[in-house]
């Protein structure tokens, strides 16, 4: 199948096609064939998506822009194609992604397991190929970690009532990292004297993760909650084996194409408990030069012994919602963590928990998860705003699933209906008039980024999905983040909000692991009576009422890292508003096609093979 873009002509074989029904979001890799052709041993051996592995490979083995050995020629047999005019790429109609009815419906059912793993008898061949040194031989990246207690408390409690942070980024002005966090900050002893911890995530490098803990905490009990199966599960077992303190808990994924995408830390201290909900994978690249979001809870004190009932609950019901989320795993080990949460006072929490868990939900059960959960929260805890039909919706994400043949199939029907709910009002007739702005990086955003083209490995929108929904691209807006100094740090953060027409206010703000996909948010089935969700996701919702505001909105902070000249109740949106719509020459980043006509910031091309 031949295709052409502004950056070069290329060929995609049918074997590279996606078979995933609903979601390209960090699609799990089940084969190492495309990255192991030379028989090299990988340095980084964590399970991850194919897009990530390609990005890692290209970073380790770049194809220089002047490299004449790379040919983009195609055979005459591949030339016949159907053009998608104006998009810069085209596809043969015979190579389209199979429709969902023709895709496999089975999924291997696996019970949740908590186990100390023994070393596998045979090393799995499923590896990421790159030329980097093993983690144990790599020099440490150095980020300025809070070194004084007062600095830490100022960061956590001073001037940031929302407790919303971005991650530190290497290579930007230091002033833009002054209020940001690295994972080493979060795990620092200044945040608490660690007793044990649980890490929920999708892509995990165990050795790297252990190194992020301070030396004195590296042997404390650590539970890793994951969704790996088969080869990638065996790989994770092998990683965990050298560490006697590490236990793994496998999340059940009974519905095909689902992932365990939640990113959360539970940190139990001698002094109390902390919950961290964020957007970063537990790998080095996600904490280096990307834009990521973090919500860091207060330090929750332990309740007096014998306290029962609803003690320690917040006005947002965060405690009971978090316990409910943990119980959906049906795991004895996570039941222990639920019991620990029950023993602590979470009453200072001001955010609402918004999660997704795999399943098919009917009746009132629909309102517990996914976009129906968002709809319920917005209905009950927000207030109608004058002329709210002119307030647009913004979605910002790092991957995109299959939306359907047109906007009426999901985006501008059930999903939009949830996002535009305010105080119980849903004006069905006005829905088409409410603008939807979708922020997703362009090819030039990626090309000009700090990482260059390899940043595109964490933006796994595939050509097979993109070519089926050309209508979607008219909603796209560029990534720009001058307000946080992160225009060139590609976003892996996912956020959704409802701004005013002048973009000076927002009715609500959500940071979450959920990309723009039905797998993450859920899709209605059986004539709207059933909500089907494939993946685990987790986020926190900021509503004005929970922060003592009766206006119905937050003001948007003009500069994310500005001083105290703005009200503390101004919300620190980490990218620029209003977003800028794609121009006629802008194209969405698509990971599995080459870009060879223009070099990136490191003088390289992108060749995903």
KALINGI-V120825 format. One record per residue. N is the residue number from 1. RES is the residue in one small letter. PHI is phi in degrees with one decimal (none if undefined). OMEGA is omega as a letter, one per 40 degrees, with the letter a starting at -180 (999 if undefined). BURIAL is # if it has 9 or more other ideal C-beta (glycine too) atoms within 8 Angstrom, else .. Layout:
N:RES:PHI:OMEGA:BURIAL + N:RES:PHI:OMEGA:BURIAL
This chain:
1:x:none:a:# + 2:x:-98.7:a:# + 3:x:-145.4:a:# + 4:x:-141.8:i:# + 5:x:-134.7:i:# + 6:x:-62.0:a:. + 7:x:-101.6:i:# + 8:x:147.7:i:# + 9:x:-105.2:a:# + 10:x:-156.9:a:# + 11:x:-129.1:i:. + 12:x:-119.3:a:# + 13:x:-80.8:a:. + 14:x:-64.0:a:. + 15:x:-70.7:i:. + 16:x:-90.5:a:. + 17:x:-71.3:i:# + 18:x:-77.3:i:# + 19:x:-113.1:a:. + 20:x:-84.6:a:# + 21:x:-74.7:a:# + 22:x:-119.9:a:# + 23:x:-152.8:i:# + 24:x:-95.2:a:# + 25:x:-64.1:i:# + 26:x:49.4:a:# + 27:x:-54.4:a:# + 28:x:-62.9:i:# + 29:x:-87.6:i:# + 30:x:-120.6:i:. + 31:x:-147.4:i:. + 32:x:-106.1:a:# + 33:x:-58.3:a:. + 34:x:-69.2:a:# + 35:x:-118.6:a:# + 36:x:-126.1:a:# + 37:x:-66.9:a:. + 38:x:-103.3:i:. + 39:x:70.3:a:. + 40:x:-80.6:i:. + 41:x:-88.7:a:. + 42:x:-73.5:i:# + 43:x:-81.9:i:# + 44:x:-97.8:a:# + 45:x:-114.4:a:# + 46:x:-74.9:i:# + 47:x:-66.2:i:# + 48:x:-164.6:a:# + 49:x:-76.8:i:# + 50:x:-61.7:i:# + 51:x:-61.5:i:# + 52:x:-61.4:a:# + 53:x:-66.4:i:# + 54:x:-65.2:i:# + 55:x:-60.3:i:# + 56:x:-65.5:i:# + 57:x:-64.1:a:# + 58:x:-69.7:i:# + 59:x:-69.3:a:# + 60:x:-79.8:a:# + 61:x:-128.8:a:. + 62:x:-67.8:i:. + 63:x:-101.5:a:# + 64:x:-65.4:a:. + 65:x:-59.6:a:. + 66:x:-90.3:a:. + 67:x:-70.9:a:. + 68:x:-79.7:a:. + 69:x:-75.2:i:. + 70:x:-87.5:a:# + 71:x:-110.3:i:. + 72:x:-106.0:i:# + 73:x:-69.5:i:. + 74:x:-127.8:a:# + 75:x:-76.9:i:. + 76:x:-55.3:a:. + 77:x:-66.3:a:. + 78:x:-93.2:a:# + 79:x:-72.6:a:. + 80:x:-63.1:a:. + 81:x:-157.3:i:# + 82:x:-103.3:a:. + 83:x:-78.1:i:. + 84:x:-104.3:a:# + 85:x:-58.3:i:. + 86:x:85.3:a:. + 87:x:-97.4:i:# + 88:x:82.3:i:. + 89:x:-153.8:a:# + 90:x:-149.3:a:# + 91:x:-138.5:i:# + 92:x:-73.7:a:# + 93:x:-64.0:a:. + 94:x:-76.5:a:. + 95:x:-105.0:a:# + 96:x:-69.2:i:# + 97:x:-61.5:i:# + 98:x:-57.6:i:. + 99:x:-67.1:a:. + 100:x:-61.1:a:. + 101:x:-64.7:a:. + 102:x:-94.4:a:. + 103:x:-94.5:a:# + 104:x:-62.8:a:. + 105:x:-101.9:a:. + 106:x:-83.8:i:. + 107:x:-145.6:a:# + 108:x:-67.0:a:. + 109:x:-84.6:i:. + 110:x:-130.0:i:# + 111:x:-69.4:i:. + 112:x:-63.6:a:# + 113:x:-129.7:i:. + 114:x:-119.4:a:# + 115:x:-156.8:i:. + 116:x:-89.9:a:. + 117:x:-91.5:i:# + 118:x:-91.4:a:. + 119:x:-64.5:i:. + 120:x:-65.8:a:# + 121:x:-66.4:a:. + 122:x:-132.7:i:. + 123:x:-65.3:i:. + 124:x:-66.0:a:# + 125:x:-87.3:a:. + 126:x:-76.2:a:# + 127:x:-138.2:i:# + 128:x:-85.6:i:# + 129:x:-87.1:i:# + 130:x:-158.4:a:# + 131:x:-104.1:a:. + 132:x:-75.6:i:. + 133:x:-69.7:i:. + 134:x:-56.0:a:. + 135:x:-54.8:a:# + 136:x:-64.7:a:. + 137:x:-104.7:a:. + 138:x:-81.8:i:. + 139:x:-68.3:i:. + 140:x:-69.4:i:. + 141:x:-76.8:a:. + 142:x:-109.0:i:. + 143:x:-117.1:i:# + 144:x:-70.0:a:. + 145:x:-101.3:a:. + 146:x:-50.3:a:# + 147:x:-115.5:a:. + 148:x:-122.1:a:. + 149:x:-56.0:a:. + 150:x:-63.1:i:. + 151:x:-59.5:a:# + 152:x:-65.0:a:# + 153:x:-66.6:i:# + 154:x:-61.5:a:# + 155:x:-65.6:a:# + 156:x:-78.3:a:# + 157:x:-120.3:a:. + 158:x:-101.1:i:. + 159:x:71.8:i:. + 160:x:-138.3:a:# + 161:x:-64.7:a:. + 162:x:-82.1:a:# + 163:x:58.3:i:# + 164:x:-104.3:a:# + 165:x:-131.5:i:# + 166:x:-109.6:i:# + 167:x:-82.0:i:# + 168:x:-65.7:a:# + 169:x:-125.8:i:# + 170:x:-75.6:i:# + 171:x:99.8:i:. + 172:x:-115.0:a:# + 173:x:-60.4:a:. + 174:x:-61.4:a:. + 175:x:-63.3:a:. + 176:x:-83.7:i:# + 177:x:-107.2:a:# + 178:x:-65.6:i:. + 179:x:-112.3:a:. + 180:x:-106.7:a:# + 181:x:-127.2:i:# + 182:x:-104.9:i:# + 183:x:-59.2:i:# + 184:x:-68.1:i:# + 185:x:-64.2:a:# + 186:x:-61.5:a:# + 187:x:-92.5:a:# + 188:x:-64.6:i:# + 189:x:-63.4:i:# + 190:x:-68.8:i:. + 191:x:-88.8:i:# + 192:x:153.4:i:# + 193:x:-90.3:a:. + 194:x:-66.5:i:# + 195:x:-104.8:i:. + 196:x:-162.4:a:# + 197:x:-150.4:i:# + 198:x:-130.0:i:# + 199:x:-119.3:i:# + 200:x:-103.1:a:# + 201:x:-165.2:a:# + 202:x:-101.3:a:# + 203:x:-113.7:a:# + 204:x:-133.8:i:# + 205:x:-108.6:a:# + 206:x:-62.2:a:# + 207:x:-61.9:i:# + 208:x:-61.6:a:# + 209:x:-59.5:i:# + 210:x:-58.0:a:# + 211:x:-70.3:i:# + 212:x:-79.3:i:. + 213:x:-74.8:i:# + 214:x:-59.2:a:# + 215:x:-50.9:a:. + 216:x:-73.7:a:. + 217:x:-108.0:a:# + 218:x:-70.4:i:# + 219:x:-108.4:i:. + 220:x:-72.4:a:# + 221:x:-55.4:a:. + 222:x:-132.3:i:# + 223:x:-104.5:i:# + 224:x:-112.5:a:# + 225:x:-102.8:a:# + 226:x:-141.7:i:# + 227:x:-125.5:a:# + 228:x:-72.6:i:# + 229:x:-136.0:i:# + 230:x:52.3:a:. + 231:x:-59.9:a:# + 232:x:-70.0:i:# + 233:x:-68.4:i:# + 234:x:-61.1:i:# + 235:x:-65.0:i:# + 236:x:-66.2:i:# + 237:x:-56.7:a:# + 238:x:-63.8:i:# + 239:x:-63.9:a:# + 240:x:-76.6:a:# + 241:x:-54.0:a:# + 242:x:-68.8:a:. + 243:x:-110.2:a:# + 244:x:-66.9:a:. + 245:x:-86.1:a:. + 246:x:-96.6:i:# + 247:x:-119.0:i:# + 248:x:-114.3:i:# + 249:x:-125.2:a:# + 250:x:-90.3:i:# + 251:x:-76.2:a:# + 252:x:-73.8:i:# + 253:x:-132.2:a:# + 254:x:-86.6:a:. + 255:x:-103.8:a:# + 256:x:-54.6:i:# + 257:x:71.1:i:# + 258:x:-83.0:i:# + 259:x:-134.5:i:# + 260:x:-92.0:a:# + 261:x:-102.6:i:# + 262:x:-58.2:i:# + 263:x:-129.3:a:# + 264:x:-146.7:i:# + 265:x:-121.2:i:# + 266:x:-112.7:a:# + 267:x:-119.3:i:# + 268:x:-95.1:a:# + 269:x:-114.5:i:# + 270:x:-60.9:a:. + 271:x:-88.6:a:. + 272:x:154.5:a:# + 273:x:-136.5:i:# + 274:x:-133.0:i:# + 275:x:-116.2:i:# + 276:x:-123.8:i:# + 277:x:-117.6:a:# + 278:x:-146.7:a:# + 279:x:-123.7:a:# + 280:x:-97.5:i:# + 281:x:-68.5:a:# + 282:x:-91.8:i:# + 283:x:-138.7:a:# + 284:x:-56.9:a:# + 285:x:-61.6:a:# + 286:x:-76.7:a:# + 287:x:-112.9:a:# + 288:x:-108.7:a:# + 289:x:-136.8:i:# + 290:x:-117.2:i:# + 291:x:-90.2:a:# + 292:x:-130.4:i:# + 293:x:-115.2:a:# + 294:x:-139.7:i:# + 295:x:-112.2:a:# + 296:x:-115.1:a:# + 297:x:-70.9:i:# + 298:x:-64.0:i:. + 299:x:-78.5:a:# + 300:x:-86.5:i:# + 301:x:-75.6:i:. + 302:x:-73.2:i:. + 303:x:-72.7:i:# + 304:x:-56.7:a:. + 305:x:-57.7:i:. + 306:x:90.9:i:. + 307:x:-66.8:a:# + 308:x:-133.0:i:. + 309:x:72.9:a:. + 310:x:-92.9:i:. + 311:x:-58.0:i:. + 312:x:80.6:i:# + 313:x:-83.7:i:# + 314:x:-97.6:i:# + 315:x:-65.5:a:. + 316:x:-96.1:a:# + 317:x:58.9:a:# + 318:x:-61.5:a:# + 319:x:-62.7:a:# + 320:x:-67.6:i:# + 321:x:-68.3:i:# + 322:x:-67.9:i:# + 323:x:-63.2:i:# + 324:x:-59.5:i:# + 325:x:-59.4:a:# + 326:x:-62.9:a:# + 327:x:-69.5:i:# + 328:x:-66.7:i:. + 329:x:-72.6:a:# + 330:x:54.3:a:. + 331:x:-121.7:i:# + 332:x:-57.5:a:. + 333:x:-66.9:i:# + 334:x:-74.4:i:# + 335:x:-63.6:i:# + 336:x:-62.9:i:. + 337:x:-69.0:i:# + 338:x:-61.3:i:# + 339:x:-65.4:i:. + 340:x:-63.2:i:# + 341:x:-61.1:i:# + 342:x:-58.3:a:# + 343:x:-83.3:a:. + 344:x:-117.2:a:# + 345:x:-95.5:a:# + 346:x:-102.3:a:# + 347:x:-67.8:a:. + 348:x:-81.3:a:. + 349:x:-68.2:a:# + 350:x:-119.5:i:# + 351:x:-113.1:i:# + 352:x:-99.9:i:# + 353:x:-85.0:i:# + 354:x:-131.9:a:# + 355:x:-124.3:i:# + 356:x:-128.5:i:# + 357:x:-135.9:a:# + 358:x:-60.6:i:# + 359:x:160.7:i:# + 360:x:-118.8:a:. + 361:x:-116.2:i:# + 362:x:-126.5:i:. + 363:x:58.0:a:. + 364:x:-66.8:i:. + 365:x:-62.2:i:. + 366:x:-59.9:a:# + 367:x:-77.7:a:. + 368:x:-88.3:a:# + 369:x:-139.1:i:# + 370:x:61.6:a:# + 371:x:-70.6:i:# + 372:x:-71.0:i:# + 373:x:-63.9:i:# + 374:x:-60.9:i:# + 375:x:-59.1:a:# + 376:x:-63.8:a:# + 377:x:-64.2:i:# + 378:x:-67.3:i:# + 379:x:-68.5:a:# + 380:x:-89.0:a:. + 381:x:-123.4:i:# + 382:x:-119.3:a:# + 383:x:-119.2:i:. + 384:x:-59.4:a:# + 385:x:-119.7:i:# + 386:x:-54.8:i:. + 387:x:56.2:a:. + 388:x:-66.2:i:# + 389:x:-65.9:i:. + 390:x:-93.0:i:. + 391:x:-82.7:a:# + 392:x:-75.4:i:# + 393:x:-117.5:i:# + 394:x:-117.7:i:# + 395:x:-122.1:a:# + 396:x:-133.1:a:# + 397:x:-159.0:a:# + 398:x:-117.6:i:# + 399:x:-157.0:a:# + 400:x:-139.1:i:# + 401:x:-95.1:i:# + 402:x:-75.3:a:# + 403:x:-94.0:a:# + 404:x:109.4:a:# + 405:x:-68.0:i:. + 406:x:-157.0:a:. + 407:x:-65.5:a:# + 408:x:-75.6:a:. + 409:x:-72.7:a:# + 410:x:-159.8:a:# + 411:x:-57.9:a:# + 412:x:-99.0:i:# + 413:x:-121.2:a:# + 414:x:-65.4:a:# + 415:x:-68.4:i:# + 416:x:-62.1:a:# + 417:x:-59.9:i:# + 418:x:-69.1:a:# + 419:x:-71.4:a:# + 420:x:-96.2:i:# + 421:x:-65.4:i:# + 422:x:-140.2:i:# + 423:x:58.9:i:# + 424:x:87.9:a:. + 425:x:-100.7:i:. + 426:x:-131.1:a:. + 427:x:-90.5:a:. + 428:x:-56.4:a:. + 429:x:-67.8:a:. + 430:x:-86.7:a:. + 431:x:-51.8:a:# + 432:x:-63.8:a:. + 433:x:-87.9:i:. + 434:x:-84.8:a:# + 435:x:-65.4:i:. + 436:x:-117.6:i:# + 437:x:-109.3:a:# + 438:x:-108.4:a:# + 439:x:-102.2:i:# + 440:x:-148.4:a:# + 441:x:-62.3:i:# + 442:x:-81.8:i:# + 443:x:-58.3:a:# + 444:x:-70.2:i:. + 445:x:-54.1:a:# + 446:x:-69.4:a:# + 447:x:-58.8:a:# + 448:x:-94.4:a:. + 449:x:-78.9:i:# + 450:x:-58.2:a:# + 451:x:-86.8:a:# + 452:x:75.5:a:# + 453:x:-54.2:a:# + 454:x:-57.5:i:# + 455:x:-60.0:a:# + 456:x:-67.9:i:# + 457:x:-66.4:i:# + 458:x:-101.3:i:# + 459:x:-125.5:a:# + 460:x:-83.9:i:# + 461:x:-86.5:a:# + 462:x:-95.7:i:# + 463:x:-63.1:a:# + 464:x:-65.7:i:# + 465:x:-77.6:a:# + 466:x:-59.8:a:# + 467:x:-70.3:i:# + 468:x:-89.7:a:# + 469:x:-137.4:i:# + 470:x:-61.4:i:# + 471:x:-59.9:a:. + 472:x:-65.9:a:# + 473:x:-69.8:i:# + 474:x:-70.3:i:. + 475:x:-90.0:a:# + 476:x:-78.8:i:# + 477:x:-130.6:a:# + 478:x:-72.1:i:# + 479:x:-85.6:i:# + 480:x:-150.2:a:# + 481:x:-144.2:i:# + 482:x:-63.7:a:. + 483:x:-59.7:i:# + 484:x:-116.2:a:# + 485:x:70.1:a:# + 486:x:-122.0:i:# + 487:x:-61.1:a:# + 488:x:-104.9:i:# + 489:x:-105.7:a:# + 490:x:-62.1:a:# + 491:x:-78.0:i:# + 492:x:-110.6:i:# + 493:x:-65.9:i:# + 494:x:-127.4:a:# + 495:x:-140.1:i:# + 496:x:-140.8:a:# + 497:x:-159.7:i:# + 498:x:-125.8:a:# + 499:x:-85.9:i:# + 500:x:-74.8:a:# + 501:x:-58.7:i:. + 502:x:-93.5:i:. + 503:x:63.0:i:# + 504:x:-95.4:a:. + 505:x:-134.6:i:# + 506:x:-137.3:i:# + 507:x:-78.9:i:# + 508:x:-167.8:a:# + 509:x:-144.1:i:# + 510:x:-126.9:i:# + 511:x:-114.7:a:# + 512:x:-156.1:i:# + 513:x:-84.3:a:# + 514:x:-80.5:i:# + 515:x:-79.3:i:# + 516:x:-81.7:a:# + 517:x:-158.0:i:# + 518:x:-68.3:i:# + 519:x:-60.4:a:# + 520:x:-82.2:a:# + 521:x:-96.9:a:# + 522:x:97.8:i:# + 523:x:-138.7:a:# + 524:x:-73.1:i:# + 525:x:-131.0:i:. + 526:x:50.5:i:. + 527:x:56.9:i:. + 528:x:82.1:a:. + 529:x:-91.5:a:. + 530:x:-136.2:i:# + 531:x:-105.7:a:# + 532:x:-109.3:i:# + 533:x:-121.3:a:# + 534:x:-99.3:a:# + 535:x:-118.9:i:# + 536:x:-86.6:i:# + 537:x:-140.3:i:# + 538:x:-154.3:i:# + 539:x:-153.8:i:# + 540:x:-126.7:a:# + 541:x:-110.2:i:# + 542:x:-101.5:i:# + 543:x:-120.6:a:# + 544:x:-55.8:a:# + 545:x:-61.6:a:# + 546:x:-74.1:i:# + 547:x:-108.5:i:# + 548:x:77.2:i:. + 549:x:-99.1:i:# + 550:x:-104.8:a:. + 551:x:-79.0:a:. + 552:x:89.8:a:# + 553:x:-157.1:i:# + 554:x:-98.7:i:# + 555:x:-77.2:i:# + 556:x:-87.3:i:# + 557:x:-67.0:a:# + 558:x:-68.5:i:. + 559:x:-129.8:a:. + 560:x:-59.6:a:# + 561:x:-111.4:i:# + 562:x:-72.7:a:. + 563:x:-75.9:a:. + 564:x:-89.5:a:. + 565:x:-78.0:i:. + 566:x:-112.0:i:# + 567:x:-57.7:a:. + 568:x:-66.5:i:. + 569:x:-87.6:i:# + 570:x:-77.5:a:# + 571:x:-84.0:a:# + 572:x:-85.1:i:# + 573:x:-63.0:a:# + 574:x:-84.8:i:# + 575:x:-138.3:a:# + 576:x:-80.0:i:# + 577:x:-123.4:e:. + 578:x:-73.5:i:. + 579:x:-70.4:a:# + 580:x:-97.7:a:. + 581:x:-66.8:i:. + 582:x:-54.7:i:# + 583:x:-83.2:a:. + 584:x:-63.8:a:. + 585:x:-101.1:a:. + 586:x:-80.0:i:# + 587:x:-129.0:i:# + 588:x:-67.9:i:# + 589:x:-64.6:i:# + 590:x:-126.4:a:# + 591:x:-78.2:a:# + 592:x:-103.9:i:# + 593:x:-132.8:a:# + 594:x:-77.8:i:# + 595:x:-128.1:a:# + 596:x:-127.5:a:# + 597:x:-93.5:i:. + 598:x:-142.3:a:. + 599:x:-77.1:i:. + 600:x:-87.2:a:# + 601:x:-67.3:i:# + 602:x:-110.1:i:. + 603:x:77.1:a:. + 604:x:-114.7:i:# + 605:x:-105.0:i:# + 606:x:-112.3:i:# + 607:x:-128.0:a:# + 608:x:-81.3:i:# + 609:x:-151.9:999:.
